[in-house]
Amino acid sequence: MTNKNSISIIPLGCPKNDVDSELIAGAFKKAGYSIEWDTIKGETVVINTCGFVQDAIDESLDAIMQAIKAKREGLVKRVVVTGCLAQRFGEKLSSRLKEVDLFVGVAGFEKIPSLLNSHQKHAFIPEKPFTAYPEKLKRVAYRSTHSVYLKIADGCSNRCSYCVIPFIKGNLKSRNRQDIIDEARALADRGAVELNLIAQDTMNFGMDRGEKELIALLSGLEKIDKIKWIRLNYLYPSHITDNFLSFVSESEKIVKYFDMPVQHISDRILKRMNRTMTASDVQQLIKRIKKKIRQPFLRTTVIVGFPGETDEDFNKLLAFFEEYAFHRIGVFPYSPEEPAPASRLKDRIPKEIVLERLNRINENAQKIMHSLSSDFIDKTYDVLIEGTDPDDPSVIMARPWFFAPEIDGYILIYGQGSHAKGQFRKVRITDAVGVDLVCEFTR
């Protein structure tokens, strides 16, 4: 039996999709629906898909098929598919998946309730360019109210040869600075103490209007008293300026966390990727950061198995991480995605070689990350309480400033009572377990 006017939303993919899912929830709440998350039940299931690489596409298709199965069994009444997969393949999917009641792309979230209630099957795939953000919608919290994502822009004007984001979302579109600050204040009023800024290209915020506005935006966000930590994600390396580094070094609220995907270190592969930095540029950037910022936390991602990658190219990547150790290293196999230009390159690497390289660099990365984790032992930090371990309620899970939510791990606190989510406590690190840390509260 389904609950009338109940919506279950399943967010897939990146944090930007989590924000979009909260906006979709806001549209339905405004229309009088009750909201549930991550479950296939209720009157309507909304799947907010990712369509970036093949693994994400497969995950999205699997979730859609589960929802269709539930509809056939009478457990749900309607199925809505939205997000990047719908934008990228919606017209094709709508002709094949007849049980899906509505396909909506990456914009027009405010229209989903009315489109659904028109009782006509639709594939509403908006044409680019989209607006940066549906400012009139109010978000409904998904996972957390104390640590929140704040989307400052969407789309991307970089043209990395492997990436389909510009084909899905169009060029960079920055939100109005005051709208972002107003939203941040509203999020703080409902409990946010940490803002995690996200965009496809955070560093270039405002460049679609002709001028970088990131420092001006950060200056406004710093003035919100209730916000204690401001974290920037997705920093395109070639856009990190000395002026930005100086601003961050002097800020009391911006955490010294640099999430900057370098993608590779072979000049030949970087050129084929249409990246705008050379290996020397990347190395100099790291040195500049360490010169201007005291004890920065460095995170990056790389792609292995890009077409034409030789053993020599790959070995340069291994050697790079030995010399320039990152606290967190994400490694992804190359995924050919049309219509990205790299998908047309002929000299693809055999899957078994890609897998072997993936395993080798992951093994090395784990050793590097664990080695760097030991540097935190016997030091004292403020941490943000995230709750208890789902598998062991006696274990408190927390994060210091240098762990981003959901991706960098946790600090684990054993047998020291219960503490409210969103609370700051001071701890001493006592041990490192893999990439997680163990600590105790200080007296």
N, C-alpha and C positions, 0 to 999 in steps of 0.2 A: 504494500500500500504506500503510495507516494504522498508526501506532504505538499499540499497546495501552496503555491507561492514560495517554495523553498528552492534555493539555488546552491549547488555545490560547485565550488571553483577549484580546479586542479592546475596550479602554476607549474610549468616546466621550464628548464633552461636557466638563464642568468638572473641576477638581482634586478636588472631592468624589467624583466618579465614579472618579477614579484610586485614591483611598483604598478605595472600595468594591470595586474590582477587585482590589486587593491582599488584601482580606479574603476575596473569593471564591477567589483563588489559595490563600490559607491553608487554606480549607476542603478544597480538593481535595488539597493537599499532605498534610494530616492524614490524608486517605483513601487516600494512597499513590500519587497521580498525579504525573507530571512536568509542569512548567509551561513553556509558551512564550508569547510576547507578540506581538501585532500581526501575526498571520499566519493564513491559513486553511489549516490542515493539522493533522495529528494525529487522534486518534480522535474528539475532541469539540471543537467551537468554541463558546465562550461570548462573546456580544456584549452588553456592558454599555452600554445605550443611553441617549441623552438624549431627552427629550420636551418640552423647555421652549418652543421656538418652532418655526415651520415649517421653517426651514433645518436645524435640528438633527434634526427628525423625518425629513426627507428623507434626511439623511446616515445616520441609523440604519436606515431602510428599505432604503437602497442596500446597506449592509453585510450586512443580513439576507438580501437576495436573492442577494448574492455567495456567502454561506455555503450557501444552499439549492442554488445551481448546483453548488458543489463537492460537495455531498452527492449530487446526481443523477449526477455524474460519478464517484462512488466515491472521491473524494479525502478525504472525511471521513465519519464514520459517524453522528454526532449533532450537532444544532444546539440550543443553549440561548440564549434571549433573556431578558435581565434588565434591571433599571434602570427609569428614569422612563417610557420609552415603554411598557414592559410593564405598569407599574403603571397608567398612564393609559388604555391601549387594549388591555390583554392579553386580556380576554374576547372582544373583537371580532376581534383578530388571530388568536387561537387557532383560531377557526372558519374563518378564511380561509387561513391559512398552515399547511396540514396537515403540511408537511415539517419544521416546527419541533417538536422532541421535547418541549421544556419551556419554559414561560413562567413567570418568577418576577419579582415586583415589586421594591420598594426595601427589603425586609426579608426575613429568613429565609435569608440567604446560607449559613448553616451547614447548611441542609437540602438544598442543591442536589445534592451527590453522592448522597445516599440517595434523593432523589426521582428522579434520573436513572437510578439503578440499579434502580429498581422496575419499569422497562420498561413503564410506563404513561404515556400522554400526559397531561400535566397543564397546567393554567393555575393556578398557585399565586399568587394575588394577595391578599396579607394585608390585613386590615381595619385601618384606623387606630383608635386610636393605636399607633404602633410604638415599640419601645424605641429609645433614643438611639443605641445602638452595640452590636454583638455582642462584648462584652468578652472572651469566651473564645477568640475567633479570633486567631491570630497572623498578621500581615501578611507577604506575600512581596513583596520589593522589585520595583517596576516599572521606573522610569527611573533613579532615583538613590538612593544611600544617604547622601550627604553633605549634600544639601539635600532635606528631606522635608516633606510636608504632614501636618499634625496636625489631625484633625477633632475639634472640641470640642463640637459640637452639630449637630442636623439639624432640618428643619422650620422653619416661620416663623409667627409670630403677627401679623405686620404684614399688612395687607390692601390692598396696592397694587392698583388696579383692573385692571391689565393682566397680573397675574402668576398663574400656575396652580400655583406651588409649594405653597401651603397645601392645594390640592385633591389634589396628588400625594403630598405628604409629611406633611401635617397640621401642627399647631401646633409651636412651638419645643419641642425636647426636648434639654436639656443633659445632657452626660455628668457622671458623678461626678468632682469635681476631682482626687481622689487617683488615680483610674484614668488620667486624662490624664497626670498627672505621671509615673506609673509607666511608661506607654507611651513618654513622651518620654525617660526614662532608658534604656529598652531600645533605642530608636532611636539614641540617642547612643552606646551601647555597641557598636553595629554600624557606627558611622562618621558619624553625623549631626553636623554643626556648625552647621546652620541649620534652624530650625523655622519653618514657614509655617502659621500658625493659620488655619483655615477653618471656616465655618459659613454658613448662610443669613443669619444676623444675629449676627455675632461680638460686637458691643457688648452685646447683651442676654443674654449667657451667664449662666445661673443665674436669670433672671427667671421662668422657669416654676416655680421653687421659691420664688419670692417675694422674691428679693434678688439684685442684681447681684453676681456673683462674679468678674468678669474680672480685677480688680486682684489679688485673692487668688491666682487661678490664675497670673498672670504672675509674682507674687512667688515662687511655688514653682518655676516653670520657670527663673527666673533663677539659682536655686541649683545648677543642673546644670552642673558645671564645663566639660564638653566642648562645651557649646552656646555659640557665640560671637554669633550673630545670631538674634533673634526677630522675626518679621514678622507683622503682623496684616492680614488681608484682609477685604473685605466689611464695612466700617464704616458702618453706617446713620447718616447724618449727624445726625439729630435726637437720637441717643442718645450723642453724643460730649460728655462733661461736662468742666468745668474740672478736676475732681479727676483724671480720666483723663489729661488733657493734662499736668498737673503731674507725675503719676507717670511718664509717658513721657519728659518732659524731663529727669528725674533718673536715668533708667535707662541703664546702660552697655551693655546687650545688646539692648534693644528699638530697632530701627531707626526712624528718624523718617520713616516712610513711611505716607502716609494714602491708602488706597484707599477712597474714599467716593463712591458713585454718587449724583449729584444729580438725574439723569433729565431735568430741565428747569429753566427759570428764570422762566417766565411763571406768575404766581400763578393765573391762570385754568386753565391746563393742570395745574399741580401739584394744584389742588383736584380736578380731574376724575380725576387719577391716584390720588387718595386718599393723597397724600403728606402728611406731618405738618409740613412746613416751608414757609415762604414764601420768596420771593426774598430779602427782607431778612434772614431767618434764616440762609440759606445764606451771604450776604455777610458777616454778622457772625461766623459760624463760621470762615470763612477768616481773617478778621482776628484772631480769638482764637487760632487755631492759630499764625499767624505771630508773634503777640506772645509766646506761651509757648514755642514751639519754634524753636530756631536752625536756619535753613536747612532747613525741612521739604521733603520731596518729595511733591507732590500728584498724585493720579491720580483720574480720575472717568469715568463713563459717562453718556451721555444718549440719549434716544429722540427721534427726529424722526418727524413724520407721525402723531402721535397724533390720534385723532378730534377734529375741531374746531380743530386748530392753524391759525391764520391766519398771513399774512405778518408781521403785527406780532408775534405770539408767537415766530415763528422768528427774526426780526431781534433780538429781545431776547436770544435764545440766542447769536447771533453777537456782539452787543455785550458780553455777559457775559464771554465768553472773551477778548475784547480787553482788558478791564479786569482780570479775575481769571485770569491765565494759569496753566494747569495743565501740569505736566511731561508728563503722558500723558492723552490724551482718547480714549476709545472711543465710537464713534457707531454706533447701531443703528437700523434702520427699525422702526417699530411693526409688530408681528405680532399680529393678532387671534386669541386662543386661548380657546376655550370650556373650562370655564364661567366664566372670569374676567369680571367685570361689564363691563369695557370692550368686550368682544367684542359686546355688545348695543347699543353706541352706533351711531347711524345716520349721523352726519355724518363718514364716513370720507374720508380724503384720497386723491385719485386717485394711482395708482402712479407716474405720470410726474412728478407734483409731489413726491412723497416721494423719488424717485430724485434729482431736481434738488437738493432741499434736502440730501440725504445727501452728494452730491458737493461742494456748496458748503461745507458745514461741515467735511467731511473735508479739503478743500484748505486751509481756514483753519487747521484743527487741526495739519496737518503743518507749516505755516509757524511756528506758535507753538511747537510741540515742538522743531523744529530750532533756532529762535532761543534757546530756553532751554538746549538742549544745549551751545551755544557757551560758556555760563557756566562749564562744567566744565573748559575747556581751560586748561592750565598749572597745574592743581591736582593734588595727590597724594592717592591713596586706597589703602586695602587692598581687594583684589579676591579673589574666590573662583574658583579655576580650575574650569571646567566641561568641559574637554576640547579637542579640535581641531575645526576646521571640517570637516564631512563632505565638502565639495567641495574643500578645500585643506588637507591635513594639516599644512602648514607654519604655518598660522594658529591661534593659541591663542585660545579663546573663554573669557571670564571675565565675572564680574558684580561691580560694587560694591554696597554696601548699598542703594543707591537703585534698583536694577533687580530687580524680582521675577522669579523663574524663569519662563521660557517666554513671558512676555507683554510685557516692557519692552525687550527687545533685549539686546545684549552689548557688552562692551569687547573689541576685536580687537587682538591682539598679533602683529605680523608678524616672522617669521624670528628668533625668540629662543629656540630650543631647545624641548625638551619638558618638561612639568611635570605632576605627578600631579593627577588630579581630587580636589577636596576640599581642596586646599592653598591657604593664603592667601599672597598676594604683594603687595608694595607697588609701585604703578605711578604714572607721571605721564601725564595725559591730554594728547595732542598734537593731536587733530583730532576733528571731528564729521562723520560720514557719515550723512546722514538723521537717524534717531534713535539710531543706533549711535555708539559712540565708539571712537577709536583711541588706543592708549597704548604706552608702553615701560616695561620694568622699571627701577626706580631701583637704583642701585648701593648 
